[in-house]
Amino acid sequence: MSAPLAPVPRLADAGAEPGPAPGPAPDDPAGAQMRALALRRARFDFDLEERAELQREADALRDMMLAQLKAEDGYLHKWIEMI
């Protein structure tokens, strides 16, 4: 059984970009593999969180657009009723 992996830094903890994961000495081949895997996981988590944030932003903008269109549609119906 292999040693447990080092914890992957979260987006809030790591700043803008994930940093190197703490682990065994750089000359250890197994440690290098573990660090590479931890870095891949950190990058994946970072990309996933960024993609989720962009999706939330797009959803908010879509909701605002639909609310604006609904309001404008209501104004148009009132205008037609006055004619």
N, C-alpha and C positions, 0 to 999 in steps of 0.2 A: 504494500500500500504506500502511496506517495504522501509526501508532506502536504498539509493544507495550503491552499493558495493565499497569497497576501490579499487583504481587502482592497477592492477597487475603489478609487476615490470617486465620490459623487460630484455632479456638476456644481453644486453649491459649494462644496468643499475645495474643489480643484481650481476654481476660477474659470477663465475662459477656455482653457485647454487642459486636458488631463496631463499630469506630470508623470515622471517615472515612478513605478510601483516599488516600494521597499521590498527587499528580498535578500537572497544569498549573494555572496561575493561575485563580481563580474566575471571571474575566470572559471566559474563552475558552469559546465555545459547544461546541466539540468536546471540550474538557477536561471541561465539565460533563456531557456525555453519557457520557464515559468514567468519570467518578466515579460517576454514577448507575448505570451498568452494574456497576461494581466493588462498589458498595454492595448491589445486588440479588444479585450472586454471593455476597457475604459473608453476607448474610441467609439465602440458600438453603443455603449450607454449614452455617451455624449451626443452622438448622432441621433439616437432614438429620442432623447429628451428635446433636442433642438427641433426635430421633425414634429413632435407633438406640440411644441410651443407655436410653430408656424401654422399647424392645423387649427389650433385654438384661435389664433389671430385671424385666419381666413374665415372661420366660422363666425366670429364676432362681426367682421366686416360684412359678411353675407346677411346676417341677422339685421344689421343696421340698414343695409340696402333694402331689404324686404319691408322693414318698418317704414322707410321713407316712401317706397312705392305704394304701400297701403295708404299712407296719409295723403299722398298726391291723388290716388284713386278716389278717396273720399271727397277731396276738394273738387274733383272733376264731376262727381255725381251731384254735389250740391250746386255746382254751376249749371249743370244740365237741368236740374229741378227748377232753377230760377227762370229758365227760358220758356 
